[in-house]
């Protein structure tokens, strides 16, 4: 299965990149501000959350605007990819029913789209770090394995959701509710360990999205080394989920056309 996966990935990789570029262009087609919305959207949300939690609820996190922006950038990648995966096959019915290609390529394309937007957000993070004079050390390089782990874990989970979304119509509603709950226990705009006494450390370690957000903040903002053991564990977990998800798609993808 892995040999087939890498063969197909090599064959369709260029297509996934071209498709991602087309989706990005289609998103801003007809818009007056065009691609500027990819910058304005996360910045506006950051300003709102900074005002509410930084000034109204008086958060004492150091470099709070940067703190929130990192959380929002990573969360948006995970959330939009996961939620979009549920209806991905049905949304591409015209393509799926006419030609064959590994269906996870659709998901990979969406990962490129959301990943590109996350990259733009991270470029804004760099600018904010300069403005707020955040010390930059070599620990910032840990951002690379953290982002890779987030990508792999998100892709793996989305493979299963894409598959079962073909057969379970209510799955999209369930995932919307689940991600909304996850949003509040992931620590996007507050520190789990200081705000949730007793359970914060547990959530920060065993909620993979919360762990990756916290690790990114530690390495980028606070010049600390993340928990490398748990980072490796979540990477392996993500790889295993992705392997089983791809295997499931290969096994069942021929029946998708009949189901939709």
N, C-alpha and C positions, 0 to 999 in steps of 0.2 A: 504493500500500500504506500509506504514512504517513497519507494522508487517512482511509482506512478505520480505521486504528489509533486515531487521535484521536477519530473519530466513535464507535467502539465503546467507547473508554475513557471518554468522556463519558457514554455510555448506561449502562454497567455499573459505573461507579466507585462509586456509592452502594451497589449490591449487594455489591461486594467489601468495603466497610467494614462493612456489616451482617453479612456472613458472617464476617468476622474477629472481630467482637464476640461472635458466637455461638460460635465456636471457643474463644475465650478463656474464656467462661463455662462451656463444656462441660469444659474442662481441669481446672477447680477444683470442678466439681459433685461433691458428696458428700465433699469434703475438709474436715477439721476446721479447718485453717489457711487454707483458701480462697486468696485472692490473695497472701497473705503468702509462699507458696512461691516466687512470682516474685522475691521479695527474698532469701529464705533460700538458695535454690539457688545463685545466683552468689556470694553472700557466703561460703557454706561452701566452695565450690571455691577462692575467693580465699584463704581462711584456710589451706586445705590446701597450696596451692602456695607461699604465703608462708612457711609453716613449713619445707617441704621445701627450697625453693630459696633462701630468705632466711636460714635459720638452719642447716640441715643442710649445704647446699652453699655457704653464706655469700656470697650475691650482694651486690655493693657498689653496686647501682643506687640512686640517690637516690629517696626516696619509693616504695620498692619495692612496698608493698601497692597503692598507686594505680596504679603501673606495670603490675602484673599484672591489676588489675581492668579497666583500659582494654583490654588485650589480650584477656582472656576475653570481655568484652562484645561486641567487634567480631567475634571469632572465632565465637562462638555464633550470631550472626546469619548469617554466611556458611555455617557448617557445617550448621546445621539447615535452612536454606533449600535448599542444594544437595542434601543427602541426601534431604530430603523430596520434592524435585521428581521424583526418578527414578520413584517409584511413585504419583505424584499422580493420573494419569489412571485407573489401575486402582483406586486407593482411592476414587475418585469415580465408579465405573462406573454406579451407579444414576442419577446426575444426567446424566452425559455421554450415556448411551444414550437418554434421554427428551426432553431439550430441547436446543436449540442456543444456544450462547453461545461467544464466543472462549475457547479453552481456557486461554490465558495468564491469564485472570481468576482461575482457581484458584490459579495461582502468585502473582499479585498479592495475593490474599487472605492467602496464607501469608507473604508479605513484610510485610504489615501486622501480622500476629500476632507475628512475630519482631522486627519493628521496634519494636513497642510494648514488648516485653520488653527490648530494647536501650535504649530510652528510660528505662525504670525503672532499669536498671543505671547509665546515665549520671547519673541523679539521685543515685544512691548515690555515684558518683565525685565529684560536687560536694560532698556532705557530707564525704567522706573528705579532699578537698582543704582544706576548712575545718579539720578536725580536725588534719591533718598540717601545716597552715600553708603550703600550697603557694602561691607567688606567682601571682597571676592578672593577666594583661596582655591587651591587645587581640589578641594572637596567638591567643587561645582561639577567636576567631571563625573561624579557618581550619577548625575542627571541622565547620562546616556544609558546605563543598564536599567535605571528606574523606568525610563520611557519605553525601552524595549520590553521590559516585563509587563508594563501596562498594555502595550500593543498586543503582545502574545496572549495575555489573559483575556482581554476584551474580545479578541478574534475568536478564541476558543469558546467562550460563553456564547458569542453571537452565532457560531456555527450551529449549536444545538437549538437556539431560539429560532433561527431561520428555518431549520428543518421542521420543528414542531409547529411553527406558525402556519405552515401549509395546511395542516390538518385541524388545528384548534383555533377557531375564529375568535374566541374570547381571550386568547393569550395576550394580545396587544393591550387589552384593558388591565389584565393582571400585572403585566410588566410595568405599565404606567404607574400603577399604585405602588408596586414594589420599589421602583427606582425613586419615587417620591419619598418613600419612607427611608430608603437608603441615603438619600440626600441629606437628611437631618441627622443621621448617625454616622456620617463620614467626616464631619468636622471641616466643612468648606469654609465657614466663617467663624469658627471658634476652635479652641484647643480641647480635644476630647479628654485628655488626661487631667486637665485642671477643672473643666466644667462638669464632667460626669464622674463624681467621686466613686471609687470602687470598681466601676465598670469601664471607665475611660481607657485604661491601659489595655484591658482585654479587647475592646472594640478596635483600638488603634493597632493592635497586632493581628487580630484574626479577621478583621474586615479588610480584605485585600486592597480595596480602593483607598480606604482611610490610611492604611499602612504606607501605600505608595505616595499619597499626598504628603503625609508626615515626613517620609524619608526625603522627598524632594525639597521640602522646606528646610529640613535640617542641613542638607548638603549645600543648598543654594543661598539661603538667607543667614543661617546660624553657623556656617563653616564647620559643621560636625559630620562625623562619619555615620551613615545610617546603619541599621542592624543588618549586616551583610548575610548572616545566617538565614534570617527570615526573608530577605530579598531573594536569596538563592532558592529557598523553599517555594516561594510564590511563583518564581520563574518556572521551576520544574512542574508545579501544579498547573500553571498556564499551558505549558507545552503538552502535558498529558491530556488536559481538557481539549486542546486543539487537535491532537492526534485522534482522540475518540470522536470528536465532532466531525472531522474530515472523513473519517472512516464511515460514520453514519450517513453522511451526505453521499459518498460514493455508492454505498449499498442501496440507498433508497431514492436517489435522484431521478431514476427512470420513471418513477411513479408520480412525480410531481405534476406532470402535465395532466394526468387523469384527475388528480385531486383538485386542481384549480380550474 
